[in-house]
Amino acid sequence: MDKQELEAAFQTPKFRDLLFEGKFGMRTEMHRILTNGRTSKFPYPKDLGDRNRNPYLTTGYSDNLMEFNAIIVRSAKDAVRQLEILEQIVDGELHETERLWPLSLAPTPVYLHDLDYLSDSSTKQGSQERYHRMTEKYGVKRALLGGVHVGYSLDENLIKMLYDTFGKKDFDTEAAFRNYLYFKLGLGYYALQWLFTYLFGASPVAPKAKEIIAPDLDHQVRSFRNGPQGFHNLPGEQVDYSSFDQYVASYTKLLNDGTYSDSNDFCGPVAFHGKTDDVRKLPEEGVQFISMRMFDLDPFSRAGISEDTLNFIELVMVYHLIKPVGEYTPEEIANARKRNLEVAMQDPTEQFDWTKEEATEFTDKLAEFCDEYDAPKRYRLALKFVQRRIEDPSLTICGQMVCKIDDGKLLSFGLKLANDRFSQLVQSGKPLTVISEGSSVSVQRLVRVAITLGIQVWFNDEVEFQYGDHVEKLDPELEIEMPEGPEAHLRALFPEINK
């Protein structure tokens, strides 16, 4: 595509109005622990529904690693709200001595006392084989990492307009054009993963757990999750990001030779998703969205990730869409992982000279981009937060964490957050605090139960409940008589649930 024509097109309202209309689909994993920091041995809460079928709530590697899957929404604000809703629902079903742990690394008592138990603690139907395979390959300590996956997609109308206006000249199919676009975005993220780790890395190692997790470590680190022993495939089992074709070919080889049993075994920093989970079909299907998978849980955000973080991610995505910066050299791509490891293993109060220099240069370009394309205020504010963190490492998430931890006590820091959040939500007296303003109590109760039943819930001008192709809409402020309770009411609305 002609870069000048593309930039000019986005100066017109038709294109520019859709530029910041991307969608997010979020996944977080959080440890379920006891109030003393030990692993919870209580069974998966039965009132959360069937974790094999529920699209929202399930477990990850072990029964103790809760997995929250938020449905796809259009804004960072709505994405964070979805996660907060799911977490309040889970908090409400936990045993009174259980909590959701707000950090990616498990509490120190888990590493000291519970690893043997966790090495064989998955009861999720159909998951035991994968559980044992991961334990054998990576070890239980490495497999236990919590974190956030950020799914992102461009507006579908925007993709169609771009293809009709520019893509048809160079691409035979819309699928090939989609692959080009999304690989450009994904490659930009891959090359800048060190910047995201610098800004949002948040998994320092507790001193008392160091001998078990990383005995050779002689200093505090920014992100253990992004370090050599973190959320990665083994060195000989990684996909090739040098081109889209190489990505598909190398991923396919790892599937075909049995290195990966399925897509769940892939732990790359960015993944490209089609209409199915089969990467081999991507060339014909076309990429539908990308997922960025290297984020630690942010302890300062109840959702595990903040609106500002998501807005910054989207700003970087649309910048790479328009500007001619996605054509990274093979050397830069090869070096991207090495640089990310270096930043991850750095003391969180320090920064490399090149980090500050390159991050400043890039964010200055983002500021110019905001002015050029009239970016909404929320993206400019997110960029301001980033720029301040580039100037001062102590303002990064991990920089703030280590400054707040007295004598290196991560356990007390995490437990205070977990207990405070649990108390605030349980004692609020509201079924769903995050939507209580503007939603009646009965609608809050319906939303809460709908999610445990696997009914998808959308918040627009009305609250939409969807199960399969069946949709029901309600005024969010409507008070509803439910003499037999919200579950019976929903089962009457959606009789197919009972089948």
C-alpha positions in Angstrom: 0.0 0.0 0.0 1.2 3.5 -0.8 2.1 5.0 2.6 1.4 8.6 1.6 -2.1 7.6 0.3 -2.8 5.7 3.4 -1.8 8.5 5.7 -3.9 11.0 3.7 -6.9 8.6 3.8 -6.8 8.7 7.6 -7.0 12.5 7.6 -10.6 12.1 6.2 -13.5 11.6 8.7 -14.6 8.4 7.0 -11.4 6.6 8.0 -10.4 8.6 11.0 -13.7 8.0 12.8 -13.0 4.3 12.8 -9.3 4.4 13.8 -9.8 4.2 17.5 -12.8 1.8 17.4 -10.9 -1.4 17.9 -12.1 -4.2 20.2 -10.6 -6.0 23.2 -11.1 -9.5 24.4 -9.4 -10.1 27.8 -8.2 -13.2 29.6 -6.6 -13.1 33.1 -5.4 -15.8 35.4 -5.3 -15.3 39.2 -4.4 -17.6 42.1 -7.0 -18.7 44.5 -5.4 -18.7 47.9 -6.2 -18.7 51.6 -5.9 -15.7 53.9 -2.6 -17.0 55.2 -1.1 -17.1 51.7 -1.2 -20.9 51.3 -2.8 -22.6 48.3 -6.5 -23.1 48.7 -7.5 -26.8 48.7 -11.2 -26.0 48.5 -12.8 -27.4 45.4 -13.7 -25.1 42.4 -16.9 -23.2 43.6 -19.9 -25.2 42.3 -22.1 -22.1 42.0 -19.8 -20.7 39.3 -21.3 -23.2 36.8 -19.6 -25.8 34.6 -16.1 -24.7 34.0 -15.8 -26.9 30.9 -18.6 -25.0 29.2 -18.8 -21.6 30.7 -17.3 -19.0 28.3 -16.4 -16.7 31.1 -15.2 -18.6 34.1 -12.9 -21.7 34.3 -9.5 -22.7 35.6 -6.1 -22.6 33.9 -3.1 -24.8 34.8 -4.4 -25.9 38.1 -7.7 -25.7 40.0 -6.2 -22.8 42.0 -5.4 -20.7 38.9 -8.8 -19.0 38.2 -9.2 -18.0 34.5 -11.5 -15.1 33.6 -12.5 -14.7 29.9 -14.2 -11.4 29.2 -16.3 -11.2 26.0 -15.1 -8.9 23.2 -16.0 -5.2 23.7 -15.1 -2.0 22.0 -13.3 0.1 24.6 -10.7 -0.2 27.3 -13.3 1.0 29.8 -15.7 -1.8 28.9 -13.0 -4.4 28.9 -11.8 -3.5 32.4 -15.5 -3.4 33.6 -16.0 -7.0 32.2 -13.1 -8.3 34.2 -14.2 -6.5 37.4 -17.7 -8.0 37.0 -16.2 -11.5 36.7 -13.9 -11.1 39.7 -16.7 -9.8 41.9 -18.8 -12.9 40.9 -16.0 -15.2 41.9 -15.3 -13.3 45.1 -18.9 -13.8 46.1 -18.6 -17.6 45.7 -15.3 -18.1 47.4 -15.0 -19.7 50.9 -14.8 -17.0 53.6 -11.1 -17.9 54.0 -10.3 -17.7 50.3 -9.0 -14.7 48.3 -8.0 -13.9 44.7 -4.2 -13.1 44.8 -3.4 -9.9 42.9 0.1 -10.8 41.8 1.4 -13.0 38.9 3.8 -14.9 41.2 2.1 -17.0 43.8 2.6 -16.1 47.5 5.8 -17.3 49.2 4.0 -19.9 51.4 2.8 -21.6 48.2 6.4 -22.1 47.0 7.5 -23.1 50.5 4.8 -25.6 51.3 2.4 -26.4 48.4 4.3 -27.3 45.3 3.9 -31.1 45.8 0.2 -30.7 46.1 0.0 -28.4 43.1 2.0 -30.8 40.9 -1.1 -33.1 40.7 -4.1 -30.9 41.6 -6.1 -30.5 38.4 -9.6 -32.0 38.4 -10.9 -30.2 35.3 -12.4 -32.7 33.0 -10.2 -33.3 30.0 -7.3 -31.2 31.3 -5.3 -33.6 33.3 -3.2 -34.8 30.4 -2.1 -31.3 29.5 -1.6 -30.5 33.1 0.9 -33.4 33.6 2.6 -32.6 30.3 3.2 -29.0 31.3 4.4 -30.0 34.7 6.9 -32.5 33.2 8.1 -30.0 30.6 8.2 -26.7 32.6 8.0 -27.7 36.2 5.2 -26.6 38.5 6.8 -23.3 39.5 7.0 -22.1 35.9 3.5 -23.3 35.0 1.9 -21.5 38.0 2.4 -18.0 36.6 -0.7 -15.7 36.6 -1.0 -12.9 34.1 -3.1 -11.2 31.4 -3.7 -11.9 27.7 -4.9 -8.9 25.7 -6.8 -9.7 22.5 -7.1 -6.9 20.0 -8.9 -6.4 16.7 -9.4 -3.5 14.4 -12.9 -2.3 13.5 -14.3 -4.7 10.8 -15.7 -1.8 8.8 -12.3 -0.2 8.8 -10.7 -3.3 7.5 -13.2 -3.6 4.7 -12.8 0.0 3.7 -9.0 -0.4 3.7 -9.2 -3.5 1.5 -11.6 -2.0 -0.9 -9.6 1.2 -1.2 -6.0 0.0 -1.0 -5.8 -3.8 -0.6 -7.3 -5.1 -3.8 -4.4 -3.6 -5.8 -1.8 -5.8 -4.0 -3.7 -8.7 -2.4 -5.7 -11.3 -4.2 -8.0 -12.0 -1.2 -9.3 -10.1 1.8 -7.7 -12.9 3.9 -4.3 -12.2 2.6 -4.8 -8.5 3.2 -5.9 -9.2 6.8 -2.8 -11.3 7.4 -0.6 -8.5 6.1 -2.3 -5.9 8.4 -2.4 -7.9 11.5 1.2 -9.2 11.1 2.3 -5.6 10.8 0.6 -4.8 14.1 1.9 -8.0 15.8 5.4 -7.4 14.6 5.4 -3.9 15.9 4.4 -5.2 19.3 7.0 -8.0 19.2 9.8 -5.5 18.4 8.7 -3.3 21.3 8.0 -5.9 23.9 10.9 -4.6 25.9 9.0 -1.3 26.3 5.9 -3.0 27.5 7.9 -5.0 30.0 9.6 -1.9 31.2 6.4 0.0 31.7 4.1 -2.8 32.9 6.3 -5.6 34.2 5.1 -6.5 37.7 6.5 -9.8 39.0 9.4 -9.2 41.4 10.6 -12.2 43.3 9.9 -12.4 47.1 13.2 -12.8 49.0 12.0 -15.9 50.9 10.9 -17.6 47.7 14.1 -16.8 45.8 15.9 -20.0 46.7 13.1 -22.0 45.3 12.2 -20.0 42.2 15.5 -18.5 41.2 18.4 -19.5 43.5 21.0 -17.8 41.3 19.3 -14.4 41.3 21.4 -11.8 43.1 19.1 -8.8 42.7 15.4 -7.8 42.4 13.9 -8.1 39.0 11.2 -6.2 37.1 9.3 -9.2 35.6 10.1 -12.8 36.4 7.2 -13.7 34.1 9.1 -12.2 31.1 12.5 -13.5 32.3 14.3 -16.7 31.1 12.2 -18.9 33.4 8.9 -17.2 32.8 6.0 -17.5 30.3 7.9 -18.8 27.3 8.2 -21.9 25.3 11.6 -23.7 25.6 14.4 -22.3 23.4 14.1 -25.0 20.8 10.3 -24.8 20.7 9.6 -21.2 19.7 7.9 -19.9 16.5 9.7 -17.8 13.9 8.4 -14.2 13.6 10.6 -13.2 10.7 7.5 -13.2 8.4 3.9 -14.2 8.4 4.6 -17.3 6.3 7.5 -18.3 8.6 5.2 -17.8 11.6 2.6 -20.2 10.1 5.2 -22.7 8.9 7.2 -22.9 12.1 4.1 -23.1 14.2 2.7 -25.8 11.9 5.9 -27.8 12.2 5.7 -27.7 16.0 2.1 -29.0 15.9 2.8 -31.7 13.2 5.8 -33.1 15.0 4.0 -33.3 18.4 6.1 -30.6 20.1 2.8 -28.8 20.6 -0.2 -31.0 21.2 -2.5 -28.1 20.4 -2.6 -24.3 20.4 -2.7 -24.2 24.2 0.9 -25.2 24.3 2.1 -22.0 22.4 3.4 -19.3 24.8 4.8 -16.8 22.3 4.5 -13.0 23.1 2.0 -12.4 20.4 -0.3 -14.9 18.6 -2.4 -14.5 15.5 -5.9 -16.0 15.6 -8.3 -16.9 12.8 -11.9 -18.1 12.7 -10.7 -21.4 14.3 -7.9 -22.4 16.6 -6.0 -24.1 13.8 -3.0 -21.9 12.7 -2.7 -24.0 9.6 -5.9 -22.4 8.3 -4.8 -18.8 8.8 -3.6 -18.2 5.2 -7.1 -19.0 3.9 -9.2 -17.8 6.8 -7.3 -14.5 7.5 -6.3 -13.3 10.9 -9.3 -12.1 12.9 -7.5 -10.7 16.0 -4.1 -10.8 17.7 -3.4 -11.6 21.4 -0.6 -10.1 23.4 0.3 -12.5 26.1 3.2 -11.2 28.2 1.5 -8.9 30.7 1.9 -9.4 34.5 -1.1 -8.7 36.7 -1.1 -5.1 37.7 -1.7 -5.0 41.5 -2.8 -1.4 41.3 -5.8 -2.3 39.1 -8.6 -4.4 40.5 -9.0 -6.0 37.0 -5.3 -6.9 36.8 -4.8 -4.4 34.0 -5.8 -0.7 33.8 -7.7 1.3 31.2 -4.5 3.4 30.6 -2.5 0.4 29.7 -5.1 -0.8 27.2 -5.5 2.7 25.7 -1.7 2.8 25.3 -1.7 -0.6 23.6 -4.4 0.6 21.2 -2.5 3.8 20.4 0.6 1.7 19.5 -1.6 -0.6 17.4 -3.1 2.2 15.3 0.2 3.9 15.0 1.7 0.8 13.4 -1.3 0.5 11.2 -0.7 3.9 9.5 3.0 4.7 9.9 5.8 3.0 8.0 7.4 1.5 11.1 6.4 -2.1 10.9 9.2 -3.1 8.5 11.7 -4.2 11.1 15.0 -5.8 10.0 15.7 -9.5 10.7 18.4 -8.4 13.2 15.9 -6.3 15.1 13.4 -9.1 15.3 16.1 -11.6 16.4 17.2 -9.0 19.0 13.8 -8.2 20.3 13.5 -11.2 22.7 17.1 -10.7 24.0 16.3 -7.1 24.8 13.0 -8.1 26.5 14.8 -10.6 28.7 17.4 -7.9 29.7 14.7 -5.4 30.7 12.7 -8.1 32.5 15.7 -9.1 34.7 16.8 -5.6 35.4 16.3 -4.0 38.9 12.9 -2.2 38.6 14.3 1.1 39.8 16.9 1.2 37.1 16.8 1.6 33.3 19.3 1.2 30.5 20.4 4.3 28.6 19.1 2.8 25.4 15.7 2.1 27.0 15.2 5.7 27.9 16.6 7.0 24.6 14.5 4.7 22.3 11.4 4.9 24.5 11.5 8.7 24.5 12.0 8.8 20.7 9.1 6.5 20.1 6.7 8.2 22.5 7.5 11.6 21.0 6.4 10.1 17.6 3.2 8.9 19.3 2.5 12.4 20.7 2.9 13.8 17.2 0.6 11.1 15.9 -2.0 12.0 18.5 -2.0 15.6 17.2 -1.9 14.6 13.5 -4.9 12.2 13.8 -6.8 14.0 16.6 -6.7 11.2 19.0 -9.3 11.3 21.8 -8.2 12.6 25.2 -8.0 9.1 26.8 -5.1 8.2 24.5 -3.2 11.4 25.2 -3.6 10.8 29.0 -2.4 7.2 28.7 0.7 8.5 26.8 1.4 11.1 29.5 1.5 8.3 32.1 3.9 6.4 29.9 6.2 9.3 29.3 6.4 10.0 33.1 7.4 6.4 33.7 10.1 6.6 31.0 11.5 9.6 32.8 11.4 7.9 36.2 11.6 4.1 36.6 10.2 4.3 40.1 6.8 5.3 38.6 6.6 2.1 36.6 4.3 -0.6 38.0 7.1 -2.6 39.4 9.0 0.5 40.5 5.9 1.5 42.6 5.6 -2.1 44.0 9.2 -2.3 45.3 8.8 1.2 46.8 5.7 0.1 48.7 7.0 -3.2 50.0 8.4 -2.8 53.5 11.5 -4.9 53.9 10.7 -6.8 50.8 7.5 -8.3 52.2 5.5 -9.1 49.1 3.2 -11.4 51.1 1.8 -8.6 53.3 1.5 -6.3 50.3 -0.5 -8.8 48.3 -2.6 -10.0 51.2 -3.6 -6.5 52.1 -4.8 -5.8 48.6 -6.6 -9.2 48.3 -8.4 -8.7 51.7 -9.3 -5.1 51.1 -10.9 -5.9 47.7 -12.7 -8.9 49.0 -14.1 -6.9 51.9 -15.1 -4.0 49.7 -17.0 -6.1 47.3 -18.6 -8.5 49.7 -19.6 -5.8 52.2 -20.9 -3.4 49.5 -24.3 -4.9 49.6 -24.6 -4.7 45.8 -24.7 -7.7 43.6 -22.4 -6.1 41.1 -20.7 -2.9 42.3 -19.1 -1.9 39.0 -22.5 -1.6 37.3 -24.6 -0.5 40.3 -24.7 3.1 39.1 -27.4 3.0 36.4 -28.4 -0.6 36.9 -31.2 -1.8 39.1 -30.6 -4.4 41.8 -32.6 -7.0 39.9 -30.7 -6.5 36.7 -27.4 -6.8 38.6 -28.6 -10.1 40.1 -29.7 -11.3 36.6 -26.3 -10.4 35.1 -24.5 -12.2 38.0 -26.4 -15.4 37.6 -26.4 -15.2 33.7 -22.6 -15.4 33.7 -22.5 -18.5 35.9 -25.0 -20.1 33.5 -22.8 -19.3 30.5 -25.2 -16.6 29.1 -23.2 -13.8 27.5 -24.0 -10.3 28.6 -23.5 -7.1 26.6 -23.9 -3.6 27.9 -25.1 -1.1 25.4 -28.1 1.3 25.9 -29.8 -1.9 27.0 -28.5 -5.0 28.7 -28.4 -7.8 26.2 -28.4 -11.4 27.3 -27.4 -13.9 24.6 -27.3 -17.7 24.6 -26.5 -19.1 21.2 -28.6 -17.2 18.7 -31.2 -16.3 21.4 -31.1 -12.6 22.6 -33.1 -10.9 25.3 -32.8 -7.2 26.0 -33.7 -5.3 29.2 -33.7 -1.7 30.4 -30.8 -1.6 32.8 -32.8 0.4 35.4 -35.8 -1.9 35.2 -36.9 -3.5 38.5 -38.1 -7.1 37.9 -40.3 -9.3 40.1 -38.5 -12.6 40.4 -40.5 -14.6 43.0 -38.5 -17.8 42.3 -35.1 -16.0 42.0 -32.9 -14.9 39.1 -31.8 -18.3 38.0 -35.4 -19.6 37.5 -36.2 -16.3 35.7 -33.3 -16.8 33.3 -34.1 -20.4 32.7 -37.7 -19.4 31.8 -36.3 -16.8 29.4 -33.8 -19.3 27.9 -35.4 -22.8 28.1 -32.6 -24.1 25.8 -30.2 -23.9 28.8 -32.1 -26.8 30.4 -31.6 -29.1 27.5 
